[in-house]
Amino acid sequence: MSSQPTEGQPLESPFPGLTPEMCQYVLESLGDRLVLVDRHLKVLWSNATFARLAGFTPRGIVGHTLSDLLKGEHVGALRALVLQAFTGQPQRLPYLCLDFTRSHATAWFAVWVRPVSPAEGDETRVLLQLREMPMAEDTTVLLREDGPAYQPVAISDQRSCTAAPCEIGQSRGEVTGQQQLIMLLNAARESILLLDRQGRVLMANRTAAERVGVSVADLMGRDIADFLPPEVARLRYQWGERAMQTGTSVFFEDQRAGRWLEHRFTPILDPYGNACCLACFSRDITERKKAEADRDQLLTELLEFQSRLRAVLEGAGESILLLDEEGRVVLANPVAAMRMGDAPSELVGRRLADFLPPEMVPAMEELLQTLTSTGEAKTVEGAFGGLYYEASFYPVRGPNGRVIYVAVFGRDVTPRKKMEMQLEQQRRQLQTLLDHAPIFLWAMDAEGVIQTAEGSVLPSLGLQPRQVTGISIFTVIQEQAELAAACRRALRGERVSLRHEWQGRVFDTRILPIPDTGEGMPHCLGVMLDVTGRVQAERALMQRLEFESTLLAISARFVGPCNLDQAIQQSLADLGNFCQASRAYLFRLSPDGQFISNTHEWCADGVRPEIQNLQNIPVSSIRWSVDLVSRQGVLHIPDVAHMPPEARREQELLQAQNITSLLMVAVPVQGRFSGFIGVDDVTGTVRWGPQHEGVLRLFSEVLANVLERHLAEEALRTSENFNRAIVQTAASGLAVFDCELRCRLWNPYLERMTGITTAQAMGQYLHSMIWVSGERTPDDLLRQALEGKTYEGGDAAFLVPSTGRRGWHQVTIAPLRSGSGEIIGILCSILDITQRKLAEEELRRSEERFSRVFHLSPILMLVSRLRDGLIVNANDYFLRCLGFTREEVIGKTTIELNLYEEPGMRERLTAPLHRGEIVRNMEVGVRLKHGRMDCLISAAPVDFAGEPHILSLALDITERKRAEKAIHESRKQLRMLAERLEMVREEERRQIAREIHDDLGQCLTSLKLDLAWLMRNFQKDPAAVEARLADMMNVMDQTIQSVRRISSELRPGVLDDLGLPAAIEWQTQEFERRTGIPCQVHCDEGLEHLDSRIATALFRICQESLTNIIRHAQATRVRVSLTQENQKVILRVRDNGKGLPPQTMRRTQGLGLLSMRERAVALGGRFAIASRRGRGTTIVVTVPLASTPADTDSSPAFPENGSSTDD
C-alpha cells in the first residue's frame, strides 16, 4: 500500500485542467460520509464530513480503527457488514444507530459497503458510505445475529432508503491520493459534473456518464447539452447562469421519464473571487417522492382509524376504567358505569374501592401499588354478587416513564367460569376455548423444543400447530430477538412477562418454568395474549385525556378576574404543545380594519420568534386568507408550497418565515371578525386533525367571550367616568331632585354659585335653599316637571338666605326618565349670569365714553378685565376682522372664545400689566371665528369702574408673515436643491469609479495575466498562443464597449453629434427597452442646432420626467413632443398613469421637480405640471430660443389644477 499524504502535501488532481483544490471541493460537497478502510478496519481516508462528525480532522483520523471511533450496540453489526464485504459482495443496511466515541454524537444512518477491487498483488479495501436518516428518539431497530434484518417498533418519521450501492472504479498498483479521489468520486450515488463557463465537461464520475448513456472518456470536453433533451438543457442553463452570476449554490428539481431528480449547482471561484467553473451534483429522489406520498396516505388512514377507534371505545362490550395513582376514577365508559350503578360523569373522582366488597379492598390497593411501582400489567379475577369478573390492569406511563394512570378492562366471565368448573376434565371444550381465544399456548422442553402448541393466533402468524411441534422455539421466533431472550431466561428458571410486537400485532407474553415432575414432561409453559385492541384503546384514551386536559386548562384561566395577556400567553403555549406546532399566536385587527398585528406569540424551543416582524400588516396584502378565515371560520393549509395562485402574497409571507403548514381559526367579537388564532410548523408539512381544530375553536370562543366582556366593562367605566366628569366640570349648575322634591345631586358649580356645599344640599327642598323672583315658586316648577313638562326660564334674580349671596340666573327644569320612559326624578340646569349682568351694566356706562374712538379706529381694539379676561368692549374693526358678533363677544373671556393659539399666551401678555408696565408690539397668533391671523399687540392697563382693565390694540401682520414664510421656504428649497445636486455629483463619481474598477480594471488585469502567459509560452505552443491572442482580442472588445457605455451614461454623444431631437429619441428608445412601456415621440424639424445650454437642460428635464414615470406613474403609454412656437421651444411629456390625488396636488414639490423647475427658470422659461387622478400627468416646459436667466419665476410651478410627487 502507498503511504498517505503528509501534512502540507497537496492531493494530486486526477483530471486534466482541474486544480487539487477544485477536486477536494467536489469531494467535500458530497452530502454523504465516506470512509475507506483495510482488512484490519483501519481508516485509510475519509472526507471532512465524516471526520468532523467523529471529532477529528481528515488527516488526524487516518490510522484509527472503527472500534476506536464508534461504540454502541450496532457497532458489531457494522463490523460484520464490513467483513462480509471483503468476500466481494456489496452490503447494505437501511437503518443503523452509531455513537461516536470522541465527539459523543449519535445519529441514524443508511449504510452502503462496497469492496474496491485491487490490482494483482494488492490488498482489498472497503468503502463505507453513510447517509444520515432522521429518526424519532424512541425508534428501535432489531438486528438478528446472522444478518441485518430489522423490525421498527415505533418509527415516527420512517423514510425509504432504496439507493443502490456506490460504483467504485478500479485501482492499479499503489493506491495514490489521485486514485483514492477517483474511487471516491465514482463511488458516489450522485452524478457529479464539473463544467466550465461554456458548459463543457471538465470532470465527470461514473454515475454521471451512465445516466447519459456514455463513458466518462466520451463526456470529457463535450458540451453537456449534447447529451440532454432540449428542455432539460435549457433548464440546466438557466439555473447554472444564476449560480455563476450570484456566486452561491442553487437547488432545483425536475422530472423526466417518470423519475424525479434533485440538482445542486455550486460555482467554484478562482483566486480572484470570480466563478470559473460550475460543480453539478444530481441525485435520483424518485423513491423519496413516493415515500412522501405514502406518508400522507398513511396519515389519512391513521386519522380515520382514530375515529373508528373512538366509536369502538364507546360501543365496547366490556367495562373500561382509567384510574390515577390513588385509585380514583379518571375515565369510565358506559358499560363500566352501568355495572357500577352510576352515570359515567358521576364516577369521575371517586375511588374504585368504594364499589368493591370490603374483603377485596386490601387486595385491590396492593395490586394498584404493585402496578405503579413495577409498571407490569396484571389480570385478576374476582367474584361478588354471584357473578365472576375478570379485570386486566395496564399501567399507563407519562413522558418521564413513570406510571401515572392504570387502565382497567373488566369483563363478566361468569359463563366462562361456570363452564370451566363443569367441564374442567373435558379436553374437547378446552380445545374449543384455545381455538377461539386470542392466545398462543405452547409447552417446550429443556432444550427449547416445542412439545405442544395451541391457539387461534397461530394462523394469523402464518403458523400451524403441527408445523411448529417438534421444532425449536428459537426457529419459530427467529425475528423476535426480545421474545427469544425471554425464552432463554425462562429455560434458566425465571418467570418472564413481556409485551412485544409480532407481524403488526401486540402480544402480552408470559413464560412460566415448570418444576421437574418426570421424564417427558414440559420444562416451560408459554402463553401469548393478543392485546392489540387494548393497546389501541390505551393510546386513544391518552389522546382523549390530553385533549380534555388542554380544554380544561384553557377554560379555567379565563374564569373570573385574570391577567388577560398572561392567560392568553399560557393558553397559546398549551395549544402549541397539544398540536406539536412550532408556533402558536394571536392576531388582532386594528379598529379601522385596515391593519392586522401579531399581539401574542408562543414559540417552541429553537424556533425564531416573528412577532416583531408581524406588526401593522395591511389587510389588503393578505386579503385571500383573511376573507377565507372570516367567512369559513377556519383555514387549514397542510402544505404552504401548494397554495393557490391567488394566495401568492400570503405564500411569500409564510415562506419568508419558513412556515410549511398552517391552521387558523377566526376570533369573532360581537359578531364581527376581529382577528384569528393559529398554529404553524416550520419543520415539515403537517395535517392537523379535528381534535386540534376543536381546541382552537374552543379557545376562539373563550377568547371572544372574554374580549366582549372586557369591551363592555371598559365601555361602562368610560361612560361612568365621562358622566362624572361632565357633572363635575359642567359650566352650569346641575341638580337632581327625586319625586319627593328632595335634592339628590348638587354639582361644584352650584357650590361656588350659592355657597351651599353638596353635603348641606343633600335631602333639602329647593325652596329652602334659594329664593327666586317671580310669581311661581321653585316647588311649583318642580311639580310641573313631575307631570312631564319642561320649564325654560329667562333672566331672574335669586337670593340664598343661608349665605346672603344674590345675583341673576337662568334655570331649565325637565323630567328625568328611566330607560322604560318612567319619570324617576327632576333635572335642574342653573346658569349664573350675574357676571354677565354686571358686565352689561359696565358696558353700558363705558360705551358712551369710548364708542366713538372704537368705531372710528382702523386698528383692532379690545377692552377686557385684567383679572379674568372678561371682554367688556370691542370695536367694529375687531369684530369684523375676527368674524364675531357683538353678542358673541361681550361678557365672554378671551379663554372662552379661545382667541390665543398658544397656551399661556394671555399669562405672558398680562404679566407686565400686573406690574404696571406697558406691552408693545408683542407678536401673537390669534384664532378667528373662521381662520387665523398674526397680530402685533400693544396693551396698557386702564381703570374702569374702580377695577383694573386692559386696553389692547392689535395690528394685522398676517400678509407680512406669509411673505416672510414664502421667502424662508424658497431659501430652504434652494438649499435642498444644492444638496441634491452635490449628492448626484458624488453618486456619479462613485458609479464611474465602480465601473472603472469592476469592469475596466478586471479586463486590464486579465490582459496583464494573458501577456505574462504569452511571454512564458510564446515559443512553446503556437496554437495555444494564437487561441490566447483571440481571447485577448475579445477582452479588448469588451473594454472598448465598457468605455463607450460609461461615456454614454455620463453624457450621450448623440446630444452633441445629432442634436436634441435625436437625443430625445435615443432616450425614449432606452426607456421603452428597459420598461417595455410604449413611448411615442414627435419632434419638429429645425431644432437640431439649439443652443447647447437649452438642449442640455431640456434633455435632463426629459430624463427626470421619464424616471418619475418609472417610479410613480404605473403608466402603460408615454408621449413626448418637442415643438417650436413663436420663438419658443416647448417640451411636453405625458403619461396615462394613475395621476395624483387631490391632497398630493397641494403638497410642496419634491427635489426632482424642483430641479426641473430651476433648469427652466434659469433659461427664462416656464415649468408647469397638470394631473388628474386616474387620467395621467403632463409636464410642459417652455423655453425662449434667446434664453436669459429670469429673476423671478414667471409661471407658478404648481398651477391650480396640477401637482407632482417627489421623485
Secondary structure, 3 states (H helix, E strand, C coil): CCCCCCCCCCCCCCCCCCCHHHHHHHHHCCCCEEEEECCCCEEEEECHHHHHHHCCCCCCCCCCEHHHHEECCCHHHHHHHHHHHCCCCCEEEEEEEEEECCCCCEEEEEEEEEEECCCCCCCCEEEEEEEECCCCCCCCCCCCCCCCCCCCCCCCCCCCCCCCCCCCCCCCCCCCHHHHHHHHHHHCCCEEEEEECCCEEEEECHHHHHHHCCCHHHHCCCEHHHHCCHHHHHHHHHHHHHHHHHCCCEEEEEEECCEEEEEEEEEEECCCCCEEEEEEEEEECHHHHHHHHHHHHHHHHHHHHHHHHHHHHHCCCCEEEEECCCCEEEEECHHHHHHHCCCHHHHCCCEHHHHCCHHHHHHHHHHHHHHHHHCCCEEEEEEECCEEEEEEEEEEECCCCCEEEEEEEEEECHHHHHHHHHCCCCHHHHHHHHHHCCEEEEEECCCCEEEEEECCHHHHCCCCHHHHCCCEHHHHCCCCHHHHHHHHHHHCCCCEEEEEEECCEEEEEEEEECCCCCCCCCCEEEEEEECHHHHHHHHHHHHHHHHHHHHHHHHHHCCCCCCHHHHHHHHHHHHHHHHCCCEEEEEEECCCCCEEEEEEEEECCCCCCCHHHCCCEEHHHHHHHHHHHHHHCEEEECCHHHCCHHHHHHHHHHHHCCCCEEEEEEEEECCEEEEEEEEEECCCCCCCCHHHHHHHHHHHHHHHHHHHHHHHHHHHHHHHHHHHHHHHHCCCEEEEECCCCEEEEECHHHHHHHCCCHHHHCCCEHHHCCEECCCCCHHHHHHHHHCCCCEECCCEEEECCCCCCEEEEEEEEEEEECCCCCEEEEEEEEEECHHHHHHHHHHHHHHHHHHHHHHHCCCEEEEEECCCCEEEEECHHHHHHHCCCHHHHCCCEHHHHCCECCCCHHHHHHHHHHCCCCEEEEEEEEEECCEEEEEEEEEEEEEECCEEEEEEEEEECHHHHHHHHHHHHHHHHHHHHHHHHHHHHHHHHHHHHHHHHHHHHHHHHHHHHHHHHHHHHCCCCHHHHHHHHHHHHHHHHHHHHHHHHHHHHHCCHHHHHCCHHHHHHHHHHHHHHHHCCCEEEEECCCCCCCCHHHHHHHHHHHHHHHHHHHHHHCCCCEEEEEEEECCEEEEEEEECCCCCCHHHHCCCCCHHHHHHHHHHHHCCCEEEEEECCCCCEEEEEEEECCCCCCCCCCCCCCCCCCCCCCC
